[in-house]
Amino acid sequence: MSIQFFGTQGRDGTRIKLPGTYRASTPWTPHIGDLFPEFTAVTTHGTLDLRSFAQGQWVYLFSHPAAFTPVCTTEIAEVARRADDFERRGVKVLSVTRDEIETLERWSAEIRQDFGHEITFPMAADPEGILIRACNMLHPSEHDRLPIRKSFLIDETQRVRMIFEYPVRVGRSLDETLRVVDALRESDRHDVVMPCEWHPGDPVLLPPHMHDCDADLRFGRRSWTRMRKYLRILDR
Ligand code: BEZ
């Protein structure tokens, strides 16, 4: 058996070779910065559409493979336990799987019983995989029918601000999701950029486009330190 490759080569010597079977016409899927498409979904809280559900707030939309599976159960229970952490930040939560609505209702009752947390967010049923396919949540090498663990943070203008993809076999970190909400908010508010492993209260960085004099005006002279021309740290 031989594998056919196709490739692309740049002027500077960058080359990529992909298996021929990967050549495909790619339909649109949400990218960071895109307007998230308006959609209507049947959920455990009734039928909802994204805009009315969001009510001008941020939305954390996440897919997971299926009801009545071990990792997914821990994820739903943990999001339910930390509902206040999302609410305090003004983030609405919505999950989606390929299950039927009745399945989700039975499963959420069982999680409430076993973990003691009320599931206060809607769980969307997408048995035909319409939203799931549009959001590129099906990765056939990972699972032939079920979605991976994909997460979107959608802001109040319905723009996608963050996308995470996790494999079927590993549950997500909610700490990281909430950290990104905090970091994006701080970045938006002050036009600063957030270093690796930033947490609220840590120093932040001046963005490359900001001139020194603008940084002085905005944050005050001597409020920031230059390590390199491109690396300026704002102490706060
Ligand atoms: C899980 O959530 O544990 C799971 C779901 C689908 C396949 C394998 C594991």
Boltz pocket constraint, residues with backbone or C-beta under 6 A from the ligand:
constraints:
  - pocket:
      binder: B
      contacts: [[A, 65], [A, 66], [A, 69], [A, 70], [A, 71], [A, 72], [A, 73], [A, 146], [A, 168], [A, 169]]
      max_distance: 6.0
